[in-house]
Amino acid sequence: MRPIQMVDLKTEYQRLKTDIDTAVINVIDSAAFINGKPVQEFSKALSSYLDVKHVIPCANGTDALQIAMMALGLKPGDEVITPSFTYIATTEVVALLNLKPVFVEVDKQTFNIDVESLRKAITPKTKAIVPVHLYGQTCDMEAVMQVAKEYNLAVIEDNAQSIGGDYYFSDGSVKKAGTIGTIGTTSFYPAKNLGAYGDGGAIFTNDDALAQRIMMTANHGQSKRYYHDVVGCNSRLDTIQAAILNIRLQHLDANINARIKVADFYDAAFKGHAIIQSPFRAKNNRHVFHQYTLILNSDKIGLRDGLSAYLSEKKIPNMIYYPVPGHRQKMFESFGTKGVDLPVTDWLTERVISLPIHPEMDNEQLEFITENVLGYFK
């Protein structure tokens, strides 16, 4: 059996080696290392794939979130609502811009923002909502957008983990995750479903004026060279990374289908188990399985950590995303988070564990993983 990897980028590279090597060499031969032709080509290709008017590449997913908030003109003290159960980057940029993060609850099944908790958190100071499409599943965006419309709030979709996902509206229409809100953001961190071989990110919008402001913000606030209209930053996608992403984008749907096939195998193996709860798949979206995250539905202390250690001993990679939610992070104490009560989030952070999932997995590996997970509970 091949060694099991949490994410097997090396095997995928070997499969795409000829195309990727050629693309990288072409960039080096051109010497157009900054804002070279592949950057524009990738922006256009991703715009077409997502069916969104504007894709503005940037340096990483964290920058994408920061630039989105800057471009919206949010001011210090404005409140931004976001789930606590997410990677720190989502809320870190809120604090960085002197905005106020307001943490809300997530749904116990989908791990995504709970709409009733969102509604209850709105105050006159609320200016934006950041729904996070966690682990590969799109939030209930129809409900989120309805709340945003009622209160005239901007919506910034954190789509770092769910690019390629489809959301099905009640009227039968379909949109890609990240293209529904005011702005969508994503990360091209190598382990993502669409990853570069280094850092990268992008911002999406259908609003022409907002797209122009995003582009200015990402490029030192310039309207034209040496004319700086707003305070901005320097955040751009490297040409070599864009060239690699152009290749990997062509394989995104096939890779998503392979991930779903792995998830199907896991689901079948764990079906009906008294403790192991497989990821819930909401009917209003296509889950693209950036992670395959189990809930251990038990109050036994140390059960999750015990399983993690046991799997590690068997050389089965596993991860806990995320053991400490935002409202319990020291960095946010100055925002009054000590009194925040999010029982569902706390319950989940003590019970979730993610198993390996990527397009290169084979049945031998999957059988070994599932046999050992099940064996731990015998």
C-alpha positions in Angstrom: 0.0 0.0 0.0 1.2 3.5 -0.8 1.8 5.7 2.2 -1.4 7.6 3.1 -1.2 11.4 2.8 -3.7 14.0 4.1 -3.3 15.7 0.8 -1.2 14.1 -2.0 0.1 17.0 -4.1 3.1 15.0 -5.3 1.2 12.3 -7.0 -1.1 14.8 -8.6 1.9 16.8 -9.8 3.3 13.6 -11.4 0.1 13.2 -13.3 0.1 16.8 -14.6 3.9 17.2 -14.7 4.3 17.8 -18.5 1.7 20.6 -18.6 2.8 22.2 -15.4 6.5 22.1 -16.2 5.9 23.6 -19.6 3.7 26.4 -18.1 6.3 27.3 -15.5 9.2 27.3 -18.0 7.2 29.5 -20.4 6.9 32.1 -17.6 10.6 32.0 -16.8 11.4 32.3 -20.6 9.1 35.3 -20.8 10.6 36.9 -17.7 7.2 38.4 -17.0 7.2 37.4 -13.4 4.8 40.1 -12.1 1.4 40.5 -13.7 2.4 38.4 -16.7 -0.1 37.1 -19.3 -1.0 33.9 -17.3 -2.5 36.1 -14.6 -5.0 37.7 -17.0 -5.6 34.3 -18.6 -6.4 32.7 -15.2 -8.6 35.6 -14.1 -10.6 35.2 -17.4 -10.8 31.4 -17.1 -11.9 31.4 -13.5 -14.5 34.1 -14.2 -15.9 31.9 -17.0 -15.9 28.8 -14.7 -17.7 30.6 -11.9 -20.0 32.6 -14.2 -19.1 35.8 -12.4 -18.2 39.1 -14.1 -15.0 40.0 -12.2 -12.2 37.9 -10.7 -9.4 39.9 -9.2 -6.4 37.7 -8.2 -4.4 38.6 -5.1 -1.6 37.2 -3.0 -3.5 34.9 -0.6 -6.9 34.2 0.9 -6.4 36.4 3.9 -5.6 39.4 1.7 -8.7 38.6 -0.3 -10.8 39.0 2.8 -9.0 42.2 3.9 -9.2 43.8 0.5 -12.9 43.0 0.3 -13.6 44.7 3.6 -11.4 47.7 2.7 -13.2 48.0 -0.7 -16.6 48.1 1.0 -15.5 51.1 3.0 -16.1 49.6 6.4 -15.0 51.9 9.2 -13.5 51.3 12.6 -16.2 50.1 15.0 -18.4 48.7 12.4 -19.6 45.2 13.3 -19.0 42.2 11.1 -20.9 39.0 11.8 -19.1 35.7 11.3 -19.2 32.2 12.6 -16.7 31.4 15.4 -16.2 27.9 14.0 -13.7 28.8 11.2 -10.0 29.3 10.5 -8.6 32.4 12.2 -8.0 34.3 9.0 -11.8 34.9 8.6 -12.0 37.0 11.8 -8.3 38.1 12.1 -8.8 40.6 9.3 -11.9 42.0 10.9 -9.8 42.9 14.0 -6.8 44.0 11.9 -9.0 46.7 10.3 -10.3 47.8 13.7 -13.8 46.5 12.9 -15.6 44.5 15.6 -16.0 40.7 15.0 -19.4 39.5 16.2 -19.3 35.7 16.6 -22.4 33.6 15.9 -23.4 30.0 16.1 -23.2 27.3 13.4 -25.7 24.6 12.4 -24.9 21.4 14.1 -25.2 19.3 10.9 -23.6 21.5 8.2 -21.0 23.3 10.4 -22.1 26.5 8.6 -23.5 29.8 9.9 -26.8 29.4 11.7 -29.3 31.9 10.2 -31.3 32.5 13.3 -28.2 33.2 15.4 -27.1 35.6 12.6 -30.4 37.4 12.7 -30.3 37.8 16.5 -26.8 39.3 16.4 -27.7 42.2 14.1 -27.5 45.7 15.7 -27.5 49.2 14.2 -23.7 48.9 14.0 -23.8 45.8 11.8 -22.4 46.4 8.3 -21.5 43.1 6.9 -21.9 39.3 7.2 -19.1 36.8 6.4 -20.6 33.4 5.8 -17.9 30.7 5.6 -18.5 27.7 3.3 -16.8 25.3 5.7 -15.1 22.0 4.6 -16.6 22.2 1.1 -20.3 22.8 1.8 -22.0 26.0 0.8 -23.9 27.9 3.5 -27.7 28.4 3.2 -27.1 31.4 1.0 -30.7 32.0 0.1 -31.6 32.6 3.7 -28.4 34.6 4.4 -29.1 36.9 1.4 -32.7 37.4 2.6 -31.4 38.6 6.0 -28.8 40.8 4.3 -31.5 42.4 2.1 -33.8 43.1 5.1 -31.0 44.9 7.0 -29.1 46.4 4.0 -25.9 44.5 4.8 -23.0 43.5 2.6 -22.2 39.8 2.3 -18.6 38.6 1.9 -18.5 34.9 1.2 -15.4 33.2 2.6 -15.1 30.5 -0.1 -11.6 29.3 0.7 -12.8 25.8 1.2 -15.6 25.4 -1.3 -14.6 26.6 -4.7 -16.4 24.7 -7.4 -19.4 24.1 -5.1 -22.9 24.6 -6.5 -25.8 26.2 -4.6 -29.4 25.4 -5.6 -32.0 28.1 -5.0 -35.6 27.3 -4.3 -36.6 28.7 -7.8 -34.4 26.1 -9.5 -31.5 28.5 -10.4 -28.0 27.4 -9.6 -24.9 29.6 -8.7 -21.4 28.7 -7.8 -20.3 29.2 -4.2 -18.6 32.6 -3.8 -20.7 34.3 -6.5 -23.9 34.9 -4.5 -23.0 37.6 -2.0 -21.7 41.1 -2.6 -18.2 39.8 -2.8 -16.7 36.4 -2.8 -13.1 35.5 -1.7 -11.0 32.4 -2.0 -7.6 31.0 -1.2 -5.2 29.1 -3.5 -3.2 27.6 -0.7 -1.7 24.4 -2.1 -3.9 22.0 -0.1 -7.2 23.6 -1.4 -9.4 21.9 -4.0 -8.0 24.5 -6.4 -4.5 25.2 -5.1 -1.3 26.8 -6.4 2.2 25.6 -5.6 2.6 28.5 -3.2 0.3 31.3 -1.9 -2.5 32.9 -3.9 -6.0 34.2 -3.6 -8.8 35.9 -5.5 -11.9 38.1 -5.1 -15.1 37.9 -7.1 -18.0 40.3 -7.7 -20.6 41.1 -10.3 -20.6 44.8 -9.3 -18.6 46.8 -11.8 -17.9 49.8 -9.5 -17.0 47.5 -6.6 -14.6 45.5 -8.9 -12.8 48.7 -9.8 -12.4 49.7 -6.2 -11.2 46.1 -5.3 -8.6 46.4 -8.1 -7.4 49.8 -6.8 -7.3 48.6 -3.2 -5.1 45.6 -4.2 -2.7 47.8 -6.1 -1.7 50.6 -3.7 -5.0 52.4 -4.2 -4.0 53.4 -7.8 -6.5 54.6 -10.4 -3.6 54.8 -12.8 0.1 54.5 -12.3 1.4 56.9 -9.6 -2.1 58.3 -8.9 -3.4 56.9 -5.6 -7.0 57.6 -4.8 -7.6 55.4 -1.8 -5.4 53.8 0.8 -4.6 50.3 -0.5 -2.1 47.5 -0.2 0.2 45.5 -2.4 -1.4 42.1 -3.1 -1.0 40.3 -6.4 -0.9 36.7 -7.7 2.5 35.6 -8.8 2.7 34.8 -12.6 4.1 31.4 -12.0 1.3 30.5 -9.6 -1.2 31.8 -12.1 0.3 29.5 -14.8 0.0 26.5 -12.5 -3.6 27.4 -11.5 -4.5 27.6 -15.2 -3.6 24.0 -15.5 -5.2 22.8 -12.3 -8.4 24.7 -13.0 -8.9 22.4 -16.0 -9.0 19.4 -13.7 -11.0 21.0 -10.8 -14.4 19.3 -11.6 -12.7 15.9 -12.1 -10.9 16.3 -8.8 -14.1 17.3 -7.1 -15.8 14.2 -8.5 -12.9 12.1 -7.2 -13.3 13.6 -3.7 -17.0 12.9 -3.7 -16.2 9.3 -4.6 -13.9 9.1 -1.6 -16.6 10.6 0.6 -19.1 8.1 -0.7 -16.7 5.2 0.3 -16.4 6.7 3.8 -20.1 7.2 4.1 -20.9 3.6 3.3 -18.3 2.3 5.7 -19.6 4.4 8.7 -23.3 4.2 7.9 -25.4 3.5 10.9 -22.6 3.6 13.4 -23.6 4.6 17.0 -20.8 7.1 17.5 -19.3 8.0 14.1 -21.4 10.7 12.3 -20.5 11.2 8.7 -20.7 14.7 7.1 -24.2 15.9 6.5 -24.9 16.8 2.8 -27.6 19.5 2.6 -29.9 19.1 -0.4 -29.5 22.8 -1.4 -25.9 22.4 -2.5 -23.2 20.1 -3.9 -20.6 19.3 -1.2 -17.1 19.4 -2.8 -15.4 17.9 0.2 -12.3 20.0 0.9 -12.3 18.0 4.1 -14.1 14.9 5.2 -15.0 15.7 8.8 -16.6 13.3 11.2 -18.4 14.1 14.4 -17.9 11.7 17.3 -21.3 11.8 18.8 -20.3 10.9 22.4 -19.7 12.7 25.6 -16.8 10.4 26.6 -13.9 12.6 27.6 -10.8 12.2 25.4 -12.5 10.0 22.8 -11.7 12.2 19.8 -8.1 12.8 20.9 -7.7 9.1 21.6 -8.9 8.3 18.0 -6.5 10.8 16.6 -3.5 9.4 18.5 -4.5 5.8 17.5 -4.8 6.7 13.8 -1.4 8.5 13.9 0.2 5.3 15.4 -1.2 3.5 12.4 0.4 6.1 10.1 -3.1 7.4 9.1 -2.9 11.2 8.9 -5.8 13.1 10.5 -6.5 16.7 11.6 -8.7 18.6 14.0 -10.2 21.6 12.3 -10.6 23.7 14.5 -9.9 22.9 18.2 -10.2 26.4 19.5 -13.1 28.5 18.0 -12.7 32.3 17.5 -14.7 33.4 20.5 -12.3 31.5 22.7 -9.1 32.9 21.2 -7.0 35.3 23.3 -6.5 37.7 20.4 -10.2 38.7 20.5 -10.7 39.2 24.3 -10.5 43.0 23.9 -13.7 42.7 21.8 -15.6 41.3 24.8 -15.7 37.7 23.7 -15.3 36.2 27.2 -19.0 36.3 27.8 -20.0 34.8 24.4 -22.0 31.6 24.7 -21.9 29.4 21.6 -22.8 25.8 22.9 -23.0 24.2 19.5 -19.7 25.5 18.4 -18.1 24.4 21.6 -19.7 21.0 21.3 -18.4 20.5 17.8 -14.8 21.7 18.5 -14.5 18.9 21.0 -15.8 16.2 18.7 -14.7 16.8 15.1 -11.9 15.0 13.3 -11.0 15.0 9.6 -9.8 12.0 7.6 -7.6 12.1 4.5 -9.4 13.0 1.3 -8.0 13.9 -2.1 -8.3 12.8 -5.7 -5.4 10.3 -5.6 -6.7 7.9 -3.0 -7.3 4.3 -3.8 -9.5 1.6 -2.4 -6.7 -0.1 -0.6 -5.9 3.0 1.4 -9.6 3.7 2.1 -10.2 0.2 3.3 -7.2 0.5 5.7 -8.4 3.9 7.0 -12.0 2.8 7.6 -11.1 -0.6 9.1 -8.9 1.2 11.7 -11.4 3.9 12.5 -14.1 1.2 13.0 -11.6 -1.0 14.9 -10.9 1.8 17.4 -14.6 1.6 18.6 -14.8 -2.2 19.0 
